[in-house]
Each structure stands twice: as C-alpha cells, then as structure tokens.
Amino acid sequence: MAEIRTIAVIGAGALGREIAYASVLGGYRTILEDILPASLRNAAAELRQHLARAADVGPLSEAEANAAFNRLEYAATVEQAAREADLVFEAVPDEMESKTEIFTLLDKICRPATILASNTSALSVTEIASVTYRAPKVLGMRLAHGPATKLLEIVRGRQTSDATIAACAEVARRLGREVVVVADR
C-alpha cells in the first residue's frame, strides 16, 4: 500500500478548502492550488480563522492549530501543487471537459505512484480515468458536506486497484471520516 504524506488539493473553492482543512488536521502536508490569486488569499484567511477558532473553543490546542496551519502551502499552478504529491484531490466544478483536462495534465506531471482522486458527484470516474495511463490509481473521493458529517465515499472506477482503495481509505480514516466504498455509476 502506498504511503501518503503529501496531498495536493486542486481548487480552493468551498469544497477544496474543506478538504485542505481536513487534510492538515489529519497531519498531511497539504498544497492548495487555485488559478485565481484572490481564491487562494481568501482560502488562507478562512483556513487560518477556522484553525484559530478550533484552538479557542477546542478541540485543538494553539500549538496543534499552528502546526496544522504550517502544514498548509499554496500554489498558483497545478504543476506546482501536484509535483510532490502522493495524492492529488481534484475539487473543481463538475464539468467533464474541465476534469479530463486536469487529469490529463496530472497524469503527465505527477510521479507514477501518485494517486489521483476526483470529487465528482455526477460524472463517471471510469471515464475520467480513461484519459490517464494510470487508471488503477484513479478513484473518486467525495466528502459529505458539513463539519458534523463524517462520511467519505470512495468511488471505485472500473480499473481502480485494491491498493489504491486501501491507501485512500487510510487517508479518510486519518481525516476522521467513515469510509463507504461504492462502484462507479
């Protein structure tokens, strides 16, 4: 099973921020990317505020909140974000053209062992994986929205390997999420 140490999150919208927040709390070095500089600035301010609030009212100490914030990095390009990632978590709007463009690029720039995850809720993971040369390392990972929700759905594409599922299930557990594995539909 692949060891995940660095997670790249592509897209700093509300969902990307939520993924990045969970990732740093899970102890992962996290690189958040967005092509819009204002989105990255807003994400940095919001994530700092969430961590400060978690330190003020619990469950984190101030030192834990600072350590989590220090695990967070920012990138202005997909290439910068994904180059060193063990897992790339794509969180852009659900448009097949955008997703396949990103996954084609990720397939070229990521190391061969890097796992690629899409947060799609409506598109075929198998179809997204088909634009890569690493379909066994492509899957869907959907976080249920809201801080009280603890579910993470892993979507197995037609060629997704058991090792990829196992590695991402371990990530989900470290993020404090319950895992449900479903087939691509």
C-alpha positions as CSV (number, residue, x, y, z in Angstrom):
1,M,0.0,0.0,0.0
2,A,1.3,3.5,-0.9
3,E,2.2,5.8,1.9
4,I,0.5,9.1,1.6
5,R,2.5,12.0,3.1
6,T,1.6,15.0,0.8
7,I,-1.8,15.8,-0.5
8,A,-2.4,18.4,-3.3
9,V,-5.9,19.9,-3.5
10,I,-6.8,21.3,-6.9
11,G,-9.4,24.1,-6.5
12,A,-9.7,26.4,-3.5
13,G,-13.4,26.9,-3.5
14,A,-15.6,25.9,-0.5
15,L,-15.1,22.2,-1.1
16,G,-11.3,22.5,-1.7
17,R,-11.0,24.5,1.5
18,E,-12.9,21.8,3.4
19,I,-10.6,19.1,2.0
20,A,-7.5,21.1,2.8
21,Y,-8.7,21.8,6.3
22,A,-9.4,18.1,7.0
23,S,-6.0,17.2,5.4
24,V,-3.9,19.4,7.6
25,L,-5.8,18.3,10.7
26,G,-5.1,14.7,9.6
27,G,-1.4,15.5,9.7
28,Y,-0.7,15.7,6.0
29,R,1.5,18.3,4.2
30,T,-1.2,19.9,2.1
31,I,-0.7,22.1,-1.0
32,L,-3.8,24.0,-2.0
33,E,-4.0,25.3,-5.6
34,D,-6.2,27.7,-7.4
35,I,-5.7,29.6,-10.6
36,L,-7.3,32.7,-9.1
37,P,-4.9,34.5,-6.6
38,A,-7.9,36.0,-4.8
39,S,-9.3,32.5,-4.1
40,L,-6.0,31.4,-2.5
41,R,-5.9,34.6,-0.4
42,N,-9.4,34.0,0.8
43,A,-8.7,30.4,1.4
44,A,-5.6,31.2,3.5
45,A,-7.6,33.7,5.6
46,E,-10.5,31.4,6.1
47,L,-8.4,28.4,7.0
48,R,-6.4,30.4,9.5
49,Q,-9.7,31.6,11.0
50,H,-11.1,28.0,11.3
51,L,-7.9,26.8,12.9
52,A,-7.8,29.7,15.4
53,R,-11.5,29.1,16.3
54,A,-10.7,25.4,16.8
55,A,-7.9,26.4,19.2
56,D,-10.1,28.9,21.0
57,V,-13.1,26.6,21.7
58,G,-11.5,23.2,21.1
59,P,-10.7,20.5,20.0
60,L,-7.2,21.8,19.2
61,S,-4.6,23.5,21.3
62,E,-2.9,26.6,20.0
63,A,0.2,24.6,19.2
64,E,-1.8,22.0,17.3
65,A,-3.6,24.7,15.3
66,N,-0.3,26.4,14.4
67,A,1.3,23.1,13.4
68,A,-1.7,22.3,11.2
69,F,-1.5,25.8,9.6
70,N,2.2,25.3,9.0
71,R,1.5,22.1,7.0
72,L,-0.6,24.1,4.6
73,E,1.1,25.5,1.5
74,Y,-0.3,27.3,-1.6
75,A,0.3,27.0,-5.3
76,A,-0.7,29.1,-8.2
77,T,-0.5,26.3,-10.8
78,V,-1.5,22.6,-10.9
79,E,2.1,21.8,-11.7
80,Q,3.5,23.4,-8.6
81,A,0.8,21.8,-6.4
82,A,1.0,18.2,-7.8
83,R,4.7,17.8,-8.5
84,E,5.5,16.4,-5.0
85,A,2.1,15.0,-4.1
86,D,1.4,11.4,-3.2
87,L,-2.4,12.0,-3.6
88,V,-4.0,14.7,-5.7
89,F,-7.5,15.6,-4.8
90,E,-9.3,17.4,-7.6
91,A,-12.2,19.7,-6.3
92,V,-13.2,21.8,-9.4
93,P,-16.8,22.2,-10.7
94,D,-18.4,19.0,-12.1
95,E,-17.8,19.5,-15.8
96,M,-16.3,16.6,-17.7
97,E,-14.2,18.8,-20.0
98,S,-12.5,20.5,-17.1
99,K,-11.9,17.3,-15.2
100,T,-10.4,15.4,-18.1
101,E,-8.2,18.4,-18.9
102,I,-6.9,18.4,-15.3
103,F,-6.5,14.6,-15.2
104,T,-4.6,14.6,-18.5
105,L,-2.2,17.2,-17.1
106,L,-1.9,15.5,-13.7
107,D,-1.0,12.2,-15.5
108,K,1.9,14.0,-17.2
109,I,3.3,15.9,-14.2
110,C,2.8,13.5,-11.3
111,R,5.2,10.8,-10.3
112,P,4.0,7.3,-11.4
113,A,3.0,6.3,-7.9
114,T,0.8,9.3,-7.3
115,I,-2.9,8.6,-6.8
116,L,-5.5,10.8,-8.5
117,A,-8.8,11.4,-6.9
118,S,-11.8,13.3,-8.2
119,N,-14.6,14.8,-6.0
120,T,-17.1,14.4,-8.8
121,S,-20.7,13.6,-7.7
122,A,-22.2,13.1,-11.1
123,L,-19.5,12.1,-13.6
124,S,-18.0,8.7,-14.3
125,V,-14.7,8.1,-12.5
126,T,-14.0,5.4,-15.1
127,E,-14.4,7.9,-17.9
128,I,-12.2,10.4,-16.1
129,A,-9.5,7.7,-15.5
130,S,-9.6,6.8,-19.2
131,V,-7.6,10.0,-20.1
132,T,-4.7,8.8,-18.0
133,Y,-2.2,6.0,-18.2
134,R,-2.8,5.2,-14.5
135,A,-6.4,4.1,-14.3
136,P,-5.7,1.7,-11.4
137,K,-4.6,4.8,-9.4
138,V,-7.7,6.9,-10.2
139,L,-10.8,6.9,-8.0
140,G,-13.5,9.2,-6.7
141,M,-13.4,10.6,-3.2
142,R,-16.5,12.5,-2.1
143,L,-16.6,14.2,1.3
144,A,-20.1,14.7,2.6
145,H,-20.6,18.4,3.3
146,G,-20.6,20.0,6.7
147,P,-18.4,19.8,9.8
148,A,-20.8,17.4,11.6
149,T,-20.8,14.9,8.7
150,K,-18.2,12.3,8.9
151,L,-18.7,10.3,5.7
152,L,-16.3,9.9,2.9
153,E,-17.5,8.0,-0.1
154,I,-14.8,6.3,-2.2
155,V,-15.9,5.6,-5.8
156,R,-14.1,2.6,-7.4
157,G,-13.6,3.1,-11.2
158,R,-13.7,0.0,-13.4
159,Q,-9.9,-0.3,-13.2
160,T,-9.2,1.1,-9.7
161,S,-6.9,-1.2,-7.8
162,D,-7.4,-2.6,-4.3
163,A,-4.2,-1.0,-3.2
164,T,-5.4,2.4,-4.3
165,I,-8.7,1.9,-2.4
166,A,-6.8,0.8,0.7
167,A,-4.4,3.8,0.6
168,C,-7.3,6.2,0.3
169,A,-9.4,4.5,3.0
170,E,-6.5,5.0,5.3
171,V,-6.3,8.7,4.4
172,A,-10.1,9.0,5.0
173,R,-9.6,7.5,8.5
174,R,-6.8,10.0,9.3
175,L,-9.2,12.7,8.2
176,G,-11.7,11.5,10.8
177,R,-14.1,10.1,8.2
178,E,-16.1,6.9,7.9
179,V,-15.5,5.2,4.6
180,V,-18.0,3.8,2.2
181,V,-16.8,2.2,-1.0
182,V,-19.1,2.2,-3.9
183,A,-18.9,1.2,-7.6
184,D,-18.8,3.9,-10.3
185,R,-22.3,4.5,-11.8
